[in-house]
Amino acid sequence: MSIGESVDQNPDYENHAIQSAVMDALITTICGAISDTSIILTSEEDHKEQQGKIDDLKNMIQHVSDLTEKVKNLNQQIYKSKDIF
């Protein structure tokens, strides 16, 4: 750049400014994509964790149901045995 040439008239400065703007936009876009991906992954992990808890609850409900059935059977056996005596 010569002494009389202004910054606005320098093609190298304009190219550099354009390249900087493009790089800034690219970096901003990449950061946004990383942020969005992080949010999605966190959401998926939360969903998997919640699904695991739901599965655990279903298993507990089934276990309680099985135990309830066994208790009913034992009660029936006890009452039958009392009738014998």
C-alpha positions as CSV (number, residue, x, y, z in Angstrom):
1,M,0.0,0.0,0.0
2,S,1.4,3.4,-1.0
3,I,1.3,6.4,1.2
4,G,-1.4,8.1,-0.9
5,E,-3.5,5.0,-1.2
6,S,-6.3,4.6,1.3
7,V,-7.3,1.4,2.9
8,D,-10.5,1.3,1.0
9,Q,-8.7,1.4,-2.3
10,N,-6.3,-1.5,-1.6
11,P,-7.4,-4.7,-3.3
12,D,-5.3,-6.8,-0.9
13,Y,-7.0,-5.3,2.1
14,E,-10.4,-5.9,0.5
15,N,-9.5,-9.5,-0.2
16,H,-8.2,-10.0,3.3
17,A,-11.4,-8.5,4.7
18,I,-13.6,-10.8,2.6
19,Q,-11.5,-13.8,3.6
20,S,-11.8,-12.9,7.2
21,A,-15.6,-12.5,6.9
22,V,-15.9,-15.8,5.2
23,M,-13.7,-17.5,7.8
24,D,-15.7,-15.9,10.6
25,A,-19.0,-17.1,9.0
26,L,-17.5,-20.6,8.5
27,I,-16.3,-20.8,12.1
28,T,-19.6,-19.5,13.4
29,T,-21.4,-22.1,11.3
30,I,-19.2,-24.9,12.6
31,C,-19.6,-23.8,16.2
32,G,-23.3,-23.8,15.7
33,A,-23.3,-27.3,14.2
34,I,-21.2,-28.5,17.1
35,S,-23.6,-26.9,19.6
36,D,-26.6,-28.4,17.9
37,T,-25.0,-31.8,17.8
38,S,-24.2,-31.6,21.5
39,I,-27.8,-30.7,22.2
40,I,-29.1,-33.6,20.1
41,L,-26.7,-36.1,21.7
42,T,-27.6,-34.9,25.2
43,S,-31.3,-35.3,24.3
44,E,-30.7,-38.8,23.0
45,E,-28.8,-39.7,26.1
46,D,-31.6,-38.4,28.3
47,H,-34.1,-40.3,26.2
48,K,-32.0,-43.5,26.6
49,E,-31.7,-42.9,30.3
50,Q,-35.5,-42.4,30.6
51,Q,-36.2,-45.4,28.5
52,G,-33.9,-47.5,30.8
53,K,-35.8,-46.2,33.8
54,I,-39.1,-47.1,32.1
55,D,-37.8,-50.6,31.3
56,D,-36.7,-51.0,35.0
57,L,-40.1,-49.9,36.2
58,K,-41.8,-52.4,33.8
59,N,-39.5,-55.2,35.1
60,M,-40.3,-54.2,38.7
61,I,-44.1,-54.2,38.0
62,Q,-43.8,-57.6,36.4
63,H,-41.8,-58.9,39.4
64,V,-44.4,-57.5,41.8
65,S,-47.1,-59.1,39.8
66,D,-45.3,-62.5,39.9
67,L,-44.8,-62.2,43.6
68,T,-48.5,-61.2,44.1
69,E,-49.5,-64.4,42.2
70,K,-47.2,-66.5,44.3
71,V,-48.6,-65.0,47.5
72,K,-52.1,-65.8,46.3
73,N,-51.1,-69.4,45.6
74,L,-49.5,-69.7,49.0
75,N,-52.6,-68.3,50.7
76,Q,-54.7,-70.8,48.8
77,Q,-52.4,-73.6,49.9
78,I,-52.6,-72.4,53.5
79,Y,-56.4,-72.3,53.5
80,K,-56.5,-75.7,51.9
81,S,-54.2,-77.2,54.5
82,K,-56.4,-75.7,57.3
83,D,-59.4,-77.4,55.8
84,I,-57.6,-80.7,56.1
85,F,-56.9,-80.3,59.8
